[in-house]
Amino acid sequence: MYNDLLSDIERDVDSNWFRNKEVIDNSIYDDFFTILDSVIELNKRKRRNRSDLKYLLDPYQYIQEYCTIRLDIGRQVGKTEYIRRRCGPIDLIIVLKSIYKNKFFDCHTDKKNIVPIRSFMNNISHYRAKSYENVWIDDFVSVNELMDYNMRLLYNFIGRSEIEQTFILLG
């Protein structure tokens, strides 16, 4: 009887912990989504207010300094989920490995536009001809390492001045 009572208490504690963890995670995700939505909107508003900068700087410098958002507040705050929910039909998503493409199975972009960094780097000219509204990099720190810290290559091949383009580097 004592063991049964102890098991019931442990089950209730475990159940409450998972329930509370889910509430905390959802709250963190919601807060993160709200903050990142605001940062992206602020970035776009700033560019609209200073559209002259696009013509004063070379394209690489303009994209790097005004069209790029970098954000990392730690692990498991919803960065991948944010990309999955917010990506659009003409967005490019760069991930670390092929296996991570599965995380984006139901997002709103063409599945050919979800690409592991090695494939992207090996076929970069394929992506040059296309215009992407947003370029998302999930787990940016690791991806950047595999790019040999050469964001200039990415900006030069993918950056377009004729559309309002945003590079969003998360992680």
Secondary structure, 3 states (H helix, E strand, C coil): CHHHHHHHHHHHHHHHHHHHHHHHHHHHHHHHHHHHHHHHHHHHHHHHHCCCHHHHCCHHHHHHHHCEEEECCCCCCCHHHHHHHHCCCCCEEEECCHHHHHHHCCCCCCHHHEEEHHHHHHCHHHHHCCCCCEEEEECHHHHHHHCCCCHHHHHHHHCCCCCCCEEEEEC
